[in-house]
Amino acid sequence: MPKTLCLSVIEADHPIGPILIVSEDDRLVALDFDTPDGRLRQILRPRYGRDIVFEEIACPIHIATPLRAYLDGDLDALDRIAADPGGTPFQRQVWTALLGIPAGTTLSYGTLAAQLDRANAHRAVGSANALNPISIVIPCHRLTGSGGALTGYGGGIARKRWLIDHERRSR
């Protein structure tokens, strides 16, 4: 039986463009920039299966308001969003660690792996980061390659750069 999830689009006057929001039971379960049938569906399949149906709705105010506030410079606003990313225990460990990286700062994959007492697991950290279904809210854009190089972001490097710069300007 298909799983029905609520899909909303937030049109942004910011360079990152429209944001796709997927919610279930008033919780944010995915955020992406692509079309629903692109990366968004792929990152939701492990959790919900292949038969996902999106019901288009207006973005729930308890998600839209804090997200817009973040985009307008209130970096703490995202803390008000109830989110449920799902994931494996290791993925959840990485995603929780991402929440500890202060806005406007970055950390390398290797440094985060070392902080998790898995110094040789930088690739596994990178993989978990890439499968984060709730970008921006779980700030996967704050991870960089060694030496600070901006690498691998599902929304594209230009968006990653804008998010990091936005956070630095808004601190």
C-alpha positions as CSV (number, residue, x, y, z in Angstrom):
1,M,0.0,0.0,0.0
2,P,1.4,3.4,-0.9
3,K,2.6,5.8,1.8
4,T,1.1,9.2,1.6
5,L,3.2,12.2,2.7
6,C,2.4,15.9,2.7
7,L,4.4,18.0,0.2
8,S,4.7,21.7,0.3
9,V,6.8,24.3,-1.5
10,I,8.2,27.4,0.1
11,E,9.0,30.0,-2.5
12,A,12.1,31.9,-1.3
13,D,13.3,35.3,-2.4
14,H,16.7,34.0,-1.5
15,P,19.3,32.7,-4.0
16,I,18.6,29.1,-2.8
17,G,15.3,29.1,-4.7
18,P,12.2,27.1,-3.8
19,I,12.4,24.6,-0.9
20,L,10.4,21.4,-0.9
21,I,9.0,20.4,2.5
22,V,7.7,16.9,3.3
23,S,5.8,16.4,6.5
24,E,4.1,13.5,8.3
25,D,1.9,13.9,11.4
26,D,3.0,17.6,11.8
27,R,6.7,16.6,11.7
28,L,9.2,17.6,9.1
29,V,10.6,14.4,7.5
30,A,12.4,15.8,4.4
31,L,13.6,19.1,3.0
32,D,15.1,19.4,-0.5
33,F,15.5,21.7,-3.5
34,D,14.9,19.3,-6.3
35,T,11.6,18.1,-7.8
36,P,9.6,15.5,-5.8
37,D,10.6,12.8,-8.2
38,G,14.3,13.6,-8.0
39,R,16.6,13.3,-5.0
40,L,13.7,13.8,-2.6
41,R,12.0,10.5,-3.5
42,Q,15.3,8.7,-3.4
43,I,16.2,9.8,0.2
44,L,12.7,8.8,1.4
45,R,12.6,5.3,-0.1
46,P,14.7,3.5,2.5
47,R,12.2,4.7,5.2
48,Y,8.9,4.6,3.3
49,G,9.4,2.2,0.5
50,R,9.1,2.7,-3.3
51,D,5.4,3.6,-3.3
52,I,5.3,7.1,-2.0
53,V,2.4,9.4,-2.8
54,F,2.8,13.1,-2.2
55,E,-0.3,15.1,-1.3
56,E,0.3,18.7,-2.0
57,I,-0.7,21.0,0.8
58,A,0.1,24.5,2.0
59,C,3.3,24.4,4.1
60,P,2.4,23.9,7.8
61,I,2.9,27.2,9.5
62,H,4.9,25.6,12.3
63,I,7.5,24.6,9.7
64,A,7.2,27.5,7.3
65,T,7.5,30.3,9.8
66,P,10.8,29.2,11.4
67,L,12.3,28.3,8.1
68,R,11.5,31.7,6.7
69,A,12.9,33.3,9.9
70,Y,16.1,31.4,9.4
71,L,16.4,32.6,5.8
72,D,15.8,36.1,7.1
73,G,18.7,35.8,9.6
74,D,17.3,34.3,12.8
75,L,19.6,31.3,12.9
76,D,18.1,29.8,16.0
77,A,14.6,29.7,14.5
78,L,15.2,26.2,13.1
79,D,15.3,24.8,16.6
80,R,11.5,25.3,16.7
81,I,10.8,22.8,14.0
82,A,9.7,19.3,15.0
83,A,11.7,17.0,12.8
84,D,12.0,13.3,12.4
85,P,14.7,12.2,9.9
86,G,14.4,8.5,10.5
87,G,17.7,6.8,9.6
88,T,19.9,4.1,11.1
89,P,21.5,4.5,14.5
90,F,24.8,5.5,12.9
91,Q,23.1,8.1,10.6
92,R,21.2,9.5,13.6
93,Q,24.5,9.8,15.5
94,V,26.1,11.7,12.7
95,W,23.0,13.9,12.2
96,T,22.9,14.7,15.9
97,A,26.5,15.7,15.8
98,L,25.8,18.0,12.8
99,L,23.3,19.9,15.1
100,G,26.3,20.6,17.4
101,I,28.3,22.5,14.7
102,P,27.6,26.2,15.4
103,A,26.0,28.2,12.6
104,G,28.4,29.9,10.3
105,T,31.2,27.5,11.1
106,T,32.4,24.3,9.3
107,L,34.0,21.1,10.2
108,S,35.7,18.5,8.0
109,Y,34.3,15.0,7.6
110,G,37.4,13.6,9.2
111,T,37.1,15.9,12.2
112,L,33.5,14.9,12.8
113,A,34.4,11.2,12.5
114,A,37.2,11.8,15.1
115,Q,34.7,13.5,17.4
116,L,32.4,10.5,17.1
117,D,35.4,8.3,18.2
118,R,35.5,6.8,14.7
119,A,38.6,8.4,13.3
120,N,38.8,6.2,10.3
121,A,35.1,6.5,9.4
122,H,35.3,9.8,7.5
123,R,33.7,8.1,4.4
124,A,30.9,6.6,6.5
125,V,30.3,10.1,8.0
126,G,30.2,11.5,4.4
127,S,27.7,8.9,3.4
128,A,25.4,9.5,6.4
129,N,25.7,13.2,5.7
130,A,24.7,12.7,2.0
131,L,21.6,10.8,3.1
132,N,20.4,13.4,5.5
133,P,16.8,14.0,4.5
134,I,16.4,17.3,6.3
135,S,19.1,19.6,4.9
136,I,19.3,23.1,6.4
137,V,17.5,22.0,9.6
138,I,20.1,19.3,10.1
139,P,22.9,21.4,8.8
140,C,24.8,19.0,6.5
141,H,26.1,22.1,4.6
142,R,28.5,22.7,7.5
143,L,30.7,19.7,6.6
144,T,33.6,20.2,4.3
145,G,36.4,18.3,2.8
146,S,39.8,18.3,4.4
147,G,41.3,21.8,4.1
148,G,37.9,23.4,4.1
149,A,37.0,22.6,0.5
150,L,33.3,22.8,-0.2
151,T,32.3,19.4,-1.5
152,G,29.3,17.2,-2.0
153,Y,26.0,18.9,-1.2
154,G,22.7,17.5,-2.6
155,G,21.4,21.0,-3.2
156,G,24.6,22.0,-5.1
157,I,27.7,23.7,-4.1
158,A,26.3,27.2,-4.8
159,R,23.5,26.6,-2.2
160,K,26.0,25.2,0.3
161,R,28.2,28.3,-0.1
162,W,25.2,30.6,0.2
163,L,24.0,28.9,3.4
164,I,27.4,29.1,5.0
165,D,27.9,32.7,4.0
166,H,24.3,33.5,5.2
167,E,25.0,32.1,8.6
168,R,28.3,33.9,8.9
169,R,26.6,37.2,8.0
170,S,23.7,36.6,10.4
171,R,25.8,35.7,13.5
